Amino acid sequence: MNIEIIKQDKDELELKIGNLTIAEILRVYLYKTGVEFAAWKREHPSKPLIFKVKSPNAKKSINEAIEAIQEDCEKIKVAIKK
């Protein structure tokens, strides 16, 4: 999966993401971390989507969301193995 940083400021980050499922999961978890804004758009189905995050510290918010996703995935993995 390719992720490319398009725009980076302290409080805003734009990414180009090739996977819609990953983008939507990230969006949901980002709102759980309390970001101001997290959304994606796609110009055309054949093009990658643009993901935008606004937060006092956008990179930190994304890292926290990714850690929460990983923790939940581990919980699911453990539950499935039982």
N, CA, C and O atoms as CSV, one atom per row, in Angstrom:
chain,resi,resn,atom,element,x,y,z
A,1,MET,N,N,0.843,-1.172,0.000
A,1,MET,CA,C,0.000,0.000,0.000
A,1,MET,C,C,0.890,1.239,0.000
A,1,MET,O,O,1.821,1.352,0.797
A,2,ASN,N,N,0.594,2.142,-0.887
A,2,ASN,CA,C,1.369,3.377,-0.989
A,2,ASN,C,C,0.656,4.517,-0.285
A,2,ASN,O,O,-0.543,4.725,-0.469
A,3,ILE,N,N,1.402,5.246,0.516
A,3,ILE,CA,C,0.908,6.463,1.148
A,3,ILE,C,C,1.952,7.541,0.890
A,3,ILE,O,O,3.140,7.355,1.153
A,4,GLU,N,N,1.485,8.666,0.371
A,4,GLU,CA,C,2.388,9.766,0.035
A,4,GLU,C,C,1.903,11.041,0.713
A,4,GLU,O,O,0.719,11.373,0.647
A,5,ILE,N,N,2.822,11.756,1.367
A,5,ILE,CA,C,2.475,13.038,1.975
A,5,ILE,C,C,2.471,14.092,0.880
A,5,ILE,O,O,3.474,14.298,0.197
A,6,ILE,N,N,1.330,14.761,0.718
A,6,ILE,CA,C,1.184,15.801,-0.298
A,6,ILE,C,C,1.468,17.178,0.299
A,6,ILE,O,O,2.173,17.996,-0.291
A,7,LYS,N,N,0.902,17.413,1.485
A,7,LYS,CA,C,1.050,18.705,2.148
A,7,LYS,C,C,1.246,18.454,3.640
A,7,LYS,O,O,0.566,17.621,4.238
A,8,GLN,N,N,2.192,19.192,4.231
A,8,GLN,CA,C,2.468,18.991,5.646
A,8,GLN,C,C,2.713,20.329,6.320
A,8,GLN,O,O,3.674,21.034,6.014
A,9,ASP,N,N,1.829,20.661,7.236
A,9,ASP,CA,C,1.994,21.798,8.131
A,9,ASP,C,C,1.890,21.242,9.541
A,9,ASP,O,O,1.626,20.054,9.726
A,10,LYS,N,N,2.098,22.100,10.537
A,10,LYS,CA,C,2.015,21.614,11.914
A,10,LYS,C,C,0.610,21.114,12.237
A,10,LYS,O,O,0.454,20.078,12.883
A,11,ASP,N,N,-0.416,21.847,11.788
A,11,ASP,CA,C,-1.781,21.487,12.153
A,11,ASP,C,C,-2.610,20.915,11.001
A,11,ASP,O,O,-3.815,20.712,11.152
A,12,GLU,N,N,-1.986,20.656,9.867
A,12,GLU,CA,C,-2.713,20.098,8.728
A,12,GLU,C,C,-1.819,19.147,7.940
A,12,GLU,O,O,-0.634,19.408,7.731
A,13,LEU,N,N,-2.408,18.054,7.515
A,13,LEU,CA,C,-1.670,17.051,6.762
A,13,LEU,C,C,-2.568,16.514,5.656
A,13,LEU,O,O,-3.731,16.190,5.896
A,14,GLU,N,N,-2.029,16.421,4.451
A,14,GLU,CA,C,-2.749,15.813,3.337
A,14,GLU,C,C,-1.939,14.632,2.827
A,14,GLU,O,O,-0.739,14.740,2.575
A,15,LEU,N,N,-2.622,13.504,2.683
A,15,LEU,CA,C,-1.990,12.278,2.230
A,15,LEU,C,C,-2.679,11.768,0.977
A,15,LEU,O,O,-3.870,12.000,0.768
A,16,LYS,N,N,-1.921,11.075,0.153
A,16,LYS,CA,C,-2.494,10.349,-0.979
A,16,LYS,C,C,-2.441,8.875,-0.589
A,16,LYS,O,O,-1.366,8.314,-0.376
A,17,ILE,N,N,-3.627,8.252,-0.499
A,17,ILE,CA,C,-3.733,6.861,-0.058
A,17,ILE,C,C,-4.413,6.048,-1.152
A,17,ILE,O,O,-5.406,6.488,-1.731
A,18,GLY,N,N,-3.886,4.881,-1.432
A,18,GLY,CA,C,-4.428,4.044,-2.488
A,18,GLY,C,C,-5.493,3.060,-2.038
A,18,GLY,O,O,-6.065,2.365,-2.878
A,19,ASN,N,N,-5.787,2.973,-0.729
A,19,ASN,CA,C,-6.711,1.976,-0.223
A,19,ASN,C,C,-7.864,2.648,0.527
A,19,ASN,O,O,-7.654,3.257,1.576
A,20,LEU,N,N,-9.059,2.539,-0.003
A,20,LEU,CA,C,-10.238,3.171,0.581
A,20,LEU,C,C,-10.554,2.619,1.967
A,20,LEU,O,O,-10.923,3.380,2.862
A,21,THR,N,N,-10.418,1.326,2.157
A,21,THR,CA,C,-10.724,0.708,3.448
A,21,THR,C,C,-9.825,1.257,4.549
A,21,THR,O,O,-10.301,1.600,5.631
A,22,ILE,N,N,-8.543,1.339,4.278
A,22,ILE,CA,C,-7.594,1.880,5.257
A,22,ILE,C,C,-7.928,3.338,5.569
A,22,ILE,O,O,-7.899,3.749,6.729
A,23,ALA,N,N,-8.240,4.111,4.544
A,23,ALA,CA,C,-8.569,5.530,4.749
A,23,ALA,C,C,-9.798,5.691,5.630
A,23,ALA,O,O,-9.815,6.550,6.511
A,24,GLU,N,N,-10.822,4.883,5.408
A,24,GLU,CA,C,-12.045,5.004,6.197
A,24,GLU,C,C,-11.829,4.581,7.643
A,24,GLU,O,O,-12.341,5.225,8.559
A,25,ILE,N,N,-11.082,3.511,7.857
A,25,ILE,CA,C,-10.772,3.091,9.230
A,25,ILE,C,C,-9.967,4.175,9.944
A,25,ILE,O,O,-10.236,4.489,11.103
A,26,LEU,N,N,-8.995,4.738,9.264
A,26,LEU,CA,C,-8.180,5.808,9.845
A,26,LEU,C,C,-9.033,7.020,10.188
A,26,LEU,O,O,-8.849,7.631,11.240
A,27,ARG,N,N,-9.965,7.371,9.309
A,27,ARG,CA,C,-10.849,8.517,9.560
A,27,ARG,C,C,-11.658,8.310,10.837
A,27,ARG,O,O,-11.758,9.217,11.663
A,28,VAL,N,N,-12.233,7.126,11.000
A,28,VAL,CA,C,-13.044,6.831,12.179
A,28,VAL,C,C,-12.204,6.923,13.451
A,28,VAL,O,O,-12.636,7.526,14.434
A,29,TYR,N,N,-11.033,6.344,13.443
A,29,TYR,CA,C,-10.167,6.361,14.628
A,29,TYR,C,C,-9.622,7.765,14.908
A,29,TYR,O,O,-9.415,8.126,16.067
A,30,LEU,N,N,-9.391,8.547,13.870
A,30,LEU,CA,C,-8.921,9.914,14.097
A,30,LEU,C,C,-9.960,10.735,14.851
A,30,LEU,O,O,-9.607,11.522,15.728
A,31,TYR,N,N,-11.224,10.562,14.523
A,31,TYR,CA,C,-12.259,11.284,15.260
A,31,TYR,C,C,-12.332,10.835,16.712
A,31,TYR,O,O,-12.715,11.618,17.582
A,32,LYS,N,N,-11.973,9.596,16.982
A,32,LYS,CA,C,-11.930,9.116,18.368
A,32,LYS,C,C,-10.808,9.797,19.145
A,32,LYS,O,O,-10.900,9.934,20.365
A,33,THR,N,N,-9.737,10.231,18.451
A,33,THR,CA,C,-8.633,10.915,19.126
A,33,THR,C,C,-8.917,12.400,19.304
A,33,THR,O,O,-8.143,13.099,19.958
A,34,GLY,N,N,-10.015,12.895,18.732
A,34,GLY,CA,C,-10.408,14.286,18.940
A,34,GLY,C,C,-9.862,15.280,17.935
A,34,GLY,O,O,-9.647,16.440,18.286
A,35,VAL,N,N,-9.630,14.866,16.695
A,35,VAL,CA,C,-9.151,15.804,15.686
A,35,VAL,C,C,-10.255,16.784,15.303
A,35,VAL,O,O,-11.440,16.503,15.487
A,36,GLU,N,N,-9.857,17.929,14.773
A,36,GLU,CA,C,-10.824,18.920,14.312
A,36,GLU,C,C,-11.530,18.445,13.042
A,36,GLU,O,O,-12.739,18.618,12.889
A,37,PHE,N,N,-10.757,17.844,12.136
A,37,PHE,CA,C,-11.286,17.454,10.831
A,37,PHE,C,C,-10.488,16.287,10.278
A,37,PHE,O,O,-9.258,16.290,10.329
A,38,ALA,N,N,-11.181,15.297,9.753
A,38,ALA,CA,C,-10.534,14.171,9.065
A,38,ALA,C,C,-11.507,13.684,7.998
A,38,ALA,O,O,-12.625,13.271,8.307
A,39,ALA,N,N,-11.081,13.735,6.760
A,39,ALA,CA,C,-11.957,13.314,5.660
A,39,ALA,C,C,-11.112,12.923,4.461
A,39,ALA,O,O,-9.936,13.273,4.356
A,40,TRP,N,N,-11.745,12.190,3.564
A,40,TRP,CA,C,-11.074,11.809,2.328
A,40,TRP,C,C,-12.002,12.130,1.162
A,40,TRP,O,O,-13.221,12.211,1.316
A,41,LYS,N,N,-11.399,12.310,0.004
A,41,LYS,CA,C,-12.183,12.495,-1.219
A,41,LYS,C,C,-11.446,11.804,-2.354
A,41,LYS,O,O,-10.232,11.605,-2.309
A,42,ARG,N,N,-12.205,11.450,-3.358
A,42,ARG,CA,C,-11.625,10.786,-4.518
A,42,ARG,C,C,-12.208,11.444,-5.764
A,42,ARG,O,O,-13.425,11.494,-5.946
A,43,GLU,N,N,-11.327,11.943,-6.608
A,43,GLU,CA,C,-11.764,12.597,-7.847
A,43,GLU,C,C,-12.404,11.608,-8.808
A,43,GLU,O,O,-13.389,11.929,-9.474
A,44,HIS,N,N,-11.848,10.411,-8.881
A,44,HIS,CA,C,-12.321,9.380,-9.802
A,44,HIS,C,C,-11.929,8.023,-9.229
A,44,HIS,O,O,-10.872,7.908,-8.609
A,45,PRO,N,N,-12.758,6.981,-9.420
A,45,PRO,CA,C,-12.425,5.663,-8.858
A,45,PRO,C,C,-11.070,5.101,-9.285
A,45,PRO,O,O,-10.507,4.262,-8.582
A,46,SER,N,N,-10.552,5.534,-10.391
A,46,SER,CA,C,-9.258,5.020,-10.844
A,46,SER,C,C,-8.073,5.763,-10.219
A,46,SER,O,O,-6.923,5.372,-10.416
A,47,LYS,N,N,-8.346,6.820,-9.475
A,47,LYS,CA,C,-7.282,7.624,-8.871
A,47,LYS,C,C,-7.214,7.383,-7.368
A,47,LYS,O,O,-8.215,7.015,-6.754
A,48,PRO,N,N,-6.048,7.588,-6.772
A,48,PRO,CA,C,-5.944,7.450,-5.310
A,48,PRO,C,C,-6.742,8.551,-4.621
A,48,PRO,O,O,-6.995,9.607,-5.199
A,49,LEU,N,N,-7.128,8.291,-3.394
A,49,LEU,CA,C,-7.890,9.308,-2.685
A,49,LEU,C,C,-6.968,10.250,-1.920
A,49,LEU,O,O,-5.824,9.922,-1.606
A,50,ILE,N,N,-7.503,11.420,-1.637
A,50,ILE,CA,C,-6.777,12.442,-0.874
A,50,ILE,C,C,-7.382,12.467,0.525
A,50,ILE,O,O,-8.592,12.628,0.685
A,51,PHE,N,N,-6.541,12.309,1.523
A,51,PHE,CA,C,-6.964,12.260,2.918
A,51,PHE,C,C,-6.437,13.505,3.620
A,51,PHE,O,O,-5.242,13.795,3.565
A,52,LYS,N,N,-7.324,14.236,4.275
A,52,LYS,CA,C,-6.931,15.488,4.926
A,52,LYS,C,C,-7.237,15.410,6.416
A,52,LYS,O,O,-8.310,14.965,6.824
A,53,VAL,N,N,-6.276,15.851,7.219
A,53,VAL,CA,C,-6.412,15.860,8.677
A,53,VAL,C,C,-6.047,17.246,9.191
A,53,VAL,O,O,-5.006,17.801,8.837
A,54,LYS,N,N,-6.917,17.796,10.030
A,54,LYS,CA,C,-6.622,19.054,10.722
A,54,LYS,C,C,-6.697,18.795,12.217
A,54,LYS,O,O,-7.692,18.279,12.726
A,55,SER,N,N,-5.635,19.161,12.904
A,55,SER,CA,C,-5.513,18.938,14.332
A,55,SER,C,C,-4.361,19.801,14.829
A,55,SER,O,O,-3.469,20.127,14.046
A,56,PRO,N,N,-4.349,20.182,16.109
A,56,PRO,CA,C,-3.205,20.960,16.603
A,56,PRO,C,C,-1.862,20.303,16.305
A,56,PRO,O,O,-0.868,20.999,16.097
A,57,ASN,N,N,-1.820,18.974,16.283
A,57,ASN,CA,C,-0.619,18.246,15.887
A,57,ASN,C,C,-1.065,17.043,15.061
A,57,ASN,O,O,-1.284,15.956,15.595
A,58,ALA,N,N,-1.195,17.253,13.761
A,58,ALA,CA,C,-1.776,16.246,12.860
A,58,ALA,C,C,-0.986,14.942,12.843
A,58,ALA,O,O,-1.580,13.864,12.874
A,59,LYS,N,N,0.339,15.022,12.793
A,59,LYS,CA,C,1.156,13.800,12.766
A,59,LYS,C,C,0.962,12.975,14.035
A,59,LYS,O,O,0.830,11.753,13.970
A,60,LYS,N,N,0.944,13.639,15.180
A,60,LYS,CA,C,0.747,12.942,16.451
A,60,LYS,C,C,-0.630,12.286,16.490
A,60,LYS,O,O,-0.768,11.161,16.970
A,61,SER,N,N,-1.642,12.978,15.991
A,61,SER,CA,C,-2.992,12.418,15.958
A,61,SER,C,C,-3.055,11.173,15.090
A,61,SER,O,O,-3.702,10.192,15.457
A,62,ILE,N,N,-2.388,11.203,13.941
A,62,ILE,CA,C,-2.364,10.039,13.060
A,62,ILE,C,C,-1.645,8.884,13.743
A,62,ILE,O,O,-2.109,7.746,13.679
A,63,ASN,N,N,-0.525,9.156,14.393
A,63,ASN,CA,C,0.209,8.099,15.105
A,63,ASN,C,C,-0.638,7.475,16.206
A,63,ASN,O,O,-0.627,6.257,16.379
A,64,GLU,N,N,-1.383,8.310,16.963
A,64,GLU,CA,C,-2.246,7.791,18.017
A,64,GLU,C,C,-3.358,6.924,17.435
A,64,GLU,O,O,-3.695,5.881,17.995
A,65,ALA,N,N,-3.923,7.353,16.319
A,65,ALA,CA,C,-4.989,6.578,15.674
A,65,ALA,C,C,-4.454,5.237,15.182
A,65,ALA,O,O,-5.117,4.211,15.339
A,66,ILE,N,N,-3.273,5.235,14.596
A,66,ILE,CA,C,-2.675,3.994,14.098
A,66,ILE,C,C,-2.386,3.040,15.257
A,66,ILE,O,O,-2.605,1.835,15.133
A,67,GLU,N,N,-1.898,3.564,16.377
A,67,GLU,CA,C,-1.650,2.723,17.547
A,67,GLU,C,C,-2.950,2.108,18.066
A,67,GLU,O,O,-2.973,0.938,18.449
A,68,ALA,N,N,-4.023,2.884,18.081
A,68,ALA,CA,C,-5.319,2.374,18.532
A,68,ALA,C,C,-5.836,1.294,17.584
A,68,ALA,O,O,-6.404,0.297,18.031
A,69,ILE,N,N,-5.645,1.486,16.287
A,69,ILE,CA,C,-6.049,0.474,15.302
A,69,ILE,C,C,-5.273,-0.813,15.536
A,69,ILE,O,O,-5.853,-1.899,15.531
A,70,GLN,N,N,-3.967,-0.697,15.741
A,70,GLN,CA,C,-3.137,-1.877,15.973
A,70,GLN,C,C,-3.566,-2.621,17.236
A,70,GLN,O,O,-3.618,-3.851,17.247
A,71,GLU,N,N,-3.873,-1.876,18.299
A,71,GLU,CA,C,-4.314,-2.504,19.544
A,71,GLU,C,C,-5.619,-3.263,19.335
A,71,GLU,O,O,-5.767,-4.390,19.808
A,72,ASP,N,N,-6.566,-2.651,18.628
A,72,ASP,CA,C,-7.839,-3.317,18.376
A,72,ASP,C,C,-7.666,-4.536,17.479
A,72,ASP,O,O,-8.346,-5.544,17.670
A,73,CYS,N,N,-6.775,-4.459,16.512
A,73,CYS,CA,C,-6.507,-5.616,15.650
A,73,CYS,C,C,-5.920,-6.765,16.459
A,73,CYS,O,O,-6.260,-7.924,16.223
A,74,GLU,N,N,-5.042,-6.457,17.414
A,74,GLU,CA,C,-4.475,-7.498,18.277
A,74,GLU,C,C,-5.566,-8.146,19.131
A,74,GLU,O,O,-5.564,-9.363,19.319
A,75,LYS,N,N,-6.499,-7.337,19.649
A,75,LYS,CA,C,-7.606,-7.879,20.444
A,75,LYS,C,C,-8.456,-8.822,19.606
A,75,LYS,O,O,-8.874,-9.878,20.081
A,76,ILE,N,N,-8.710,-8.442,18.368
A,76,ILE,CA,C,-9.491,-9.294,17.473
A,76,ILE,C,C,-8.740,-10.593,17.196
A,76,ILE,O,O,-9.324,-11.676,17.201
A,77,LYS,N,N,-7.456,-10.467,16.959
A,77,LYS,CA,C,-6.615,-11.645,16.684
A,77,LYS,C,C,-6.638,-12.619,17.851
A,77,LYS,O,O,-6.754,-13.828,17.647
A,78,VAL,N,N,-6.530,-12.106,19.076
A,78,VAL,CA,C,-6.556,-12.946,20.275
A,78,VAL,C,C,-7.930,-13.597,20.411
A,78,VAL,O,O,-8.026,-14.784,20.725
A,79,ALA,N,N,-8.983,-12.836,20.180
A,79,ALA,CA,C,-10.342,-13.365,20.312
A,79,ALA,C,C,-10.606,-14.472,19.298
A,79,ALA,O,O,-11.293,-15.445,19.611
A,80,ILE,N,N,-10.078,-14.339,18.110
A,80,ILE,CA,C,-10.271,-15.353,17.070
A,80,ILE,C,C,-9.531,-16.632,17.413
A,80,ILE,O,O,-10.018,-17.725,17.125
A,81,LYS,N,N,-8.355,-16.508,18.028
A,81,LYS,CA,C,-7.558,-17.695,18.365
A,81,LYS,C,C,-8.175,-18.519,19.484
A,81,LYS,O,O,-7.837,-19.693,19.638
A,82,LYS,N,N,-9.072,-17.933,20.268
A,82,LYS,CA,C,-9.679,-18.664,21.403
A,82,LYS,C,C,-10.618,-19.728,20.930
A,82,LYS,O,O,-11.212,-20.434,21.745
